[in-house]
Each structure stands twice: as structure tokens, then as C-alpha cells.
Amino acid sequence: MQKILLWRYAFLSPIYMLPLHVYMQFKPEEIAAIMKDFDEPGSLAPTGLHLGGIKYMVIQGESGAVIRGKKGAGGITVKKTSQALIFGIYDEPLTPGQCNMIVERLGDYLIDQGL
């Protein structure tokens, strides 16, 4: 069994755009399904992306590199590096494009650093 260590999450408060610390419970099977979609793109499409007990409808991402999901006015962007998964969860007034840019740039930076 693979251990998953989750330290801390910083999300943006939709009103003040300040860091808001949120602690979520991620299930190993949720992470396993996300990892499988990176290896087998499209595997999450029929069931949706589940994270912290929340279901997101999978929308177009980048095969093997980025998964995107939508739920109401918000959504999720997941970027894979060689050693990490980066999760960006957003709601209004943050837009999908803004979340994608932040998560993907951070992921690209970590990839450039060998992480």
C-alpha cells in the first residue's frame, strides 16, 4: 500500500483572494483513480473525478499531464509532476483559466526543478 502524505492546502478565498487553509480527507482510491487517468487518459470520464468526497465532471485536459474537472461554477485542475500531484480547486470569482494557469505554471516549475 502506498502512503500518501498531505501537508497543507492553500486555497484562495473567493471574496478577499487571501489564503484560506482547508483540510480535506482524500481517500486512497480517489488518488489511485486520478493516477490511473494519467496512465490511461479517459478512464475518469465515465465516473467523474472524485476528490474529498466531491464529484467533478471531467472536461478536456492534457493527456497524461493535466486533468480538469467542473462542478457548478467551480472546478479542479490536477497537474502531475514526476514526484507530485498539484491540485487547484476553485470557485467564483476565480475562473477556470486562472486556476489552470496557476496550477500548470507551478507544475512546470517543479518539473524544471526535477520534482
N, C-alpha and C positions, 0 to 999 in steps of 0.2 A: 504494500500500500504506500502510495506516495504522500509525503507530508506536504501540506500547504501552509505556509506561514504568511499571514496577512497582518501587517503592522497597523497602518493608519490610512484613512482615506480623507482627502480634502476635496470637497465639492464646493461649487460656487452657490452662494445664496442668491436666488433669483431677484430679490428685492435690492439688496445692497452690494451684490457682487463681492462679498467678502468670503474668506474661507469658512466653511461650515463643516465641522467634523461629524461624520456619520459612521456608525459602526454597523456593518451588515453581517449576517450569517450566510456564508457561502457554503453550499453543500458540495462534497467531493464529486458527486455525479453531475452537478452543474458545470464544474470546471472541466471534468472529463469530456462532457458533450461539446464544450467550446473548443477544447484541444482537438477533438475528433474533427470538428468542422474545418480547422486549419489544415489538417491532413487530408480530409475528404470534403472539399468545398461543396456546399449544398446540403449536407447532412442535417443541418438545423432547420432548414426551410419548412419541412412538413410539420414539425412540432413546435417551432419557435425557440428563441433563446431564453433560457430561464436563468436568473441570477438573483440571489437573495429572496427567492420565492416569488419574484416578479417575472411575468412572461412578456417578452418583446417579440413583435413580428419582425422576422429577419428581412432586411432590404439589401439592395446591392452593396457589396463591399469590394475588396480587392482579394482575389483568390489566394489563399494561403498566407495573407499578410494582415488584412483588416476585416472585421465583421461589424456590421452596423445593424441596429435594431430600432424599432419605433414602438412607442406606447403613448397614445394620445398626443398631447402637444410636446412630449419629451421623447427621450430615447437613450441609446447607448452606442458607444464606439469602443471596440476592443482591438488593440494593436498587439501583435506578437513580436517579441524580440527573441534572441537566442536564449535568454535566461529569465524572461519576464512576460507577463501579460499586463497590459496597461488598460484600465477601464475608465472611460469617461461617461458619466451618467449626467444627463442634462434635462432641464425643463425650461419653460419660458422664463425670462426673455432670451435666454441663450438659444441660438439657432443650431440646427444640425451641422451646418457648415463651420461654425465657430468651434463646436466640440470636436469635429473631425480634425480641424487644423491643429488644435492644441494637442490632442492625443497623438496624432500622427507625427507631428514635429518632435514631441518628446520621445516617441518610439524611435524615430530616425536618429535622434541624437544618441540615444542609448545604443543603438545598433552601431553607429560610428565609433562609439567608445568600446566596442567589443562585448557589450552586455546584451 
